[in-house]
């Protein structure tokens, strides 16, 4: 295996996908010779030419409208939105066009070859226009898949699966750990399943659930709880839509407790949907109320970023409160 950071894993996945299928086309703001603002598309234009990796105008609605057209014609369009905060001008194209192409035509045509890549989340001192986590907006839209990797190995396998999936996929990349997360990644082509959560650590006292960069946070909190004799089971949801309710429910039936953590604000965050579904399935197994440790219900702050973040200390305190309830 090769050692890669998360950015290199994304680049490697794009390289493999483009080499294996000449219908894979990569485009977005500055993705060409510049390689993207984070360099996720470095050298792809050199290798595959300007017809298959190219810059677009600075208009997100146009990027996704163009991507829908390409995908409808049979291409595997991989569109990059430079920051997830910039995805909102394209919201109409994604939720009213991409997600509904197949449904409105009675399965006569679709845009299943569409993948939308975008870096999301805070932790880089980016302020409120470069730090948001908008995954819950898209979880409310039937017809999409929403995927978030936690490390380089996951990023490569999930991105390759997303590009080849017969449904449009929004692929959120946790930019805080683009270069900080480093691990062994198979150099060959491989895919990881969409729609399946992964139990990353077995435990018996409480289930901790997260996705993306927040997995690192709950891992630190679990290590702190270990010293108190609290055994934490950790689950990476990986796919927000469709989400793997069976794996989460099975864990909660074993541990009797659930704590969900995400960077996005508490109100309307996807943790609320998870809590409602698990309460319905596991009510008689619960030993304490389902806990949520999330971002605050404010615009993402610059000066007070550390106070805003749902960090390991906040998660640790919530673990103690749940176990002691």
N, C-alpha and C positions, 0 to 999 in steps of 0.2 A: 504494500500500500504506500501511497505518497502522503506526505504531510502537506496539508492545505489549510488556509484559513477559509472563512465562509465565502468571501468574495472570489477567491480562486476556485472554489468548488462550484459556484454559480457559473463562472466563466468556462470551466471545464465541461459542465453540463450543456451549456449553449454550444460549445465547440463540437461535442459529440453528437448532439441533435442535428446540427447543421451538416456535419460530415455524413451522417447516416441517411439524411433525407433532404434532397435539394428543394423541397417545398417549404422548409423552415426558413423564415425570413425574420430578421431582427432589426428593429428600428425604434427611434425615440429621439429625444433632445440630446444632442452631443454624443450619441452612442458610436458614431463612426470612427474616424481617425483618432479622436480624443479619447475614446474608450469609455465614455460616460463620466458623470461627475465623480463616481466612486471607482471608476476603471473596471467595472464589471464586464464590459464588452471589449476589453483591450485585445487588439490584434485580430479581431474577427473580420473587420473590413479588409485588412491586408490579406487574410487567408481566403475569404470567400467573395471578395469583390464588392463594389458599391451597389450592385443590384440586390444583394442579399443582406447587407448590413449598412444602414444609411441613416443620416440625420433627417429629422422632420422639422417643420416650423414649430415655434413655441406656442402651440395651441392644443391643449389636451383633448378637447372635444373632437378636434380634427384628427388627432392621433388615433383615437378609438373608433371614430367613424370610418377612417381609412382601414383600420385593422378589421372591423366588421366586414367591410367589402372584400378585403383579401381572403378572410376566412370563409366567407360565403362562396367564393370562387374556388375553394379547395386548397388554398395555401395554409400552412401552419404559421400563423402570425404570432410573433412574440413581441409585444409592444411594451416599451418601458415608459412608465411615468416617473419622472426624475425624483420626486418625493411624494409620499402618500398624501401629504397635505394638498398637493396640486391636483389630486384626482377628481375633486368636486366639480370642476367645469365639465368633466366627461361623465358625470354621474348619470345623466339622462341617456347617453349612448350605451352605458353599461347595463343599467337596470331596465330600460325600456326597449332596447334593441338587442344587445348581446344575449341577455338572459331569456328573451322571449322569441327569438328567431324560430326555433324549432316548434314551439308551441303554437304560434300563430299561423304556421304553414301546415299544421297537421303532419309534421315530420317529413315534409317534402324537401325542405332545405334547412340548413342550420349554420352556426358559426362555431362548431365544436372544435375547430382547430385554433381557437384564440386563447392565448395566455397573456395576461397582463402582469408584468413584474413591477414591483414598486417597493422601495425602502420605506420602512415605517418605524415609529417609536422614538422615544427620547433618549437622554443620556449623553448627548453630544453638544450640549449648550447651544442648541439651534433655535431656541425660542419657539413661539407659538405657530410659526409657519413652516417649521421643519422638524416637528417632534410629535405630531399627532398619531393616534392609533385608531384608524377608522373601520376596523374589521366588522364591527357590529352593524354598520349601515348596510353592508352587502349580505350579511347573514339573513336579512329580512327579505331576500330576493330569490324566490324559486327559479331554478334554471342556471344558477351559477355554482361553482365550487370555490371555496375560499381556503387557502392553504398557508401555513406558517411554519417554517423550519426552525429548529433550535441550535443546530451546529452544522459544520461542513458536510459530514456524512449524510445527514438528513437533507440538507439543502440540495445536494446533487441528485440524490435518488428521487426526492419529491418533485424537483423541477423537471427532470426527465419524464416522470410519470404525468405531470401536469401538461407538458407540451404534447404528449401523445394521447391524452385523455380525450374522449369524444364529446366533451362538454367544455364551455368556456370557463377558464379558471383565473381567479385573482390570486396572485402569489405574492404575499407580503414578506419582505426580507428584513430581519431585525438589524438595522444599520449600526446600532451601538456595538454589536459584536462582529461586524463585518471583518475586522482584522484581529479582534481580541480572541475570537473563538478559533482555535487551531486543533486539528485532529487528523487521524489517519482516514484516508478516503481511498477506496478502490479506484484504480486508474481505468478499469474497464467500464463498459456501459452497464448500468443497473437501474432498477426502478424500485421505489418503495410504495406501498399501497396507499391510495387516497381514501379518506373516510374511516381510517382505523387509528385509534389512539394507541399509545405505547406505554405500558407500565415500565418505567425506567428504574424503579426501586421498590422492592416489596416491603410492606410494613403492616402493623396490626392495630395501631391506635387511632390514626387519622389519615384520611386521603387528602393529599395536596395536588391540586390540578392547575395547570398553566399551559402556556404555549410561547414559542419564540424565545426572546431574550429573558422573559420572566422565569423560564425554567432554571436558569442559573441562580435567580433570587430564591426560589423555593428550595433549591438544593442547599444553599447556605443556611437557610432557616431550619431545614431538617437536621443538618449537622449540629446546630445549636440545641435543638430539641432532643437529640440523641443523648447529650450530656445530662439532660434532666430525666432520662429514662423513658422518653416518649418515642415510640416507633412510628415513623411516617412512611406511608406509601405514596410514591410520586408517579403522576401520570402526565405525559405530554399529549395534549389533545391532537396536535398536528394539523388536523383538518377542522375548521370551524363550521363549514357547510359542505357536505352533511357531517354532523358530528356523531361520534361513537358513544351513544348513550349506554349501550350494553356494557362496555368495558368499565365505564365510570360507575354505573349502578352496581355491578358485581363487586367492585372495590369497596363501595360505601356499605354494601350489605355485610362485608367482612369487617370493616373498621368501625362503622357506626357514626363516623364523622366526616365532614367534607369542608375543605377550605379552597376557594377559587381565587386566583390572583391574576389580574391583567393590568396593563399600563393605562388603558383607556379610562375615562371617567366612570364613576360608579353607576350613575343613573342611565339606564338604557344600555349599559354594557352587556356583553354576551354572557357574563357570569350570571346575570339575572335569569336568562333563559335556561341555563344549566341548572340553577338552583330550583326553578319551578319544576322542571322535568324530573329531577332526582327526588324532590319532595314527593311527587306523585308516585314514583316507583318504590321509594325506600322509606316512607314515612314511619313505618313500624320498626325499622332498624335504627333510626337516628337516635343518638344519645345526647345530641346538642343541636342548636340551630345551625343551618348551613351558613358559613362565614364567607364574606367577600372582602378581599384586600385589594383595592383598586386605586386608580388616579382620582384626583379631586374633581368636583363639579365646577371647575373654573377653566378659562382658557389656559393653555399650557404656559407656565411662567418661565422667564429666563433667569432672573436673579434667585428665585426660590425653587429651582428645579429639584434639588435634593429633598426639599420638604414635600414636594408634589409626588415624587416617585413612590410607588409601592415597593419599598425596599425589604431586605431580609429581616431587618429589625421589626418592622410593622407586621410582617408575616409571622415571625417568632412570637410576638405578643399575642397575635390572634390564635396561634396554635395553643398557647397556654390557656387562654380564655376558653377555648372550645373544650379542651381536655378537663378543665376544672369546673365546667358548667354544672 
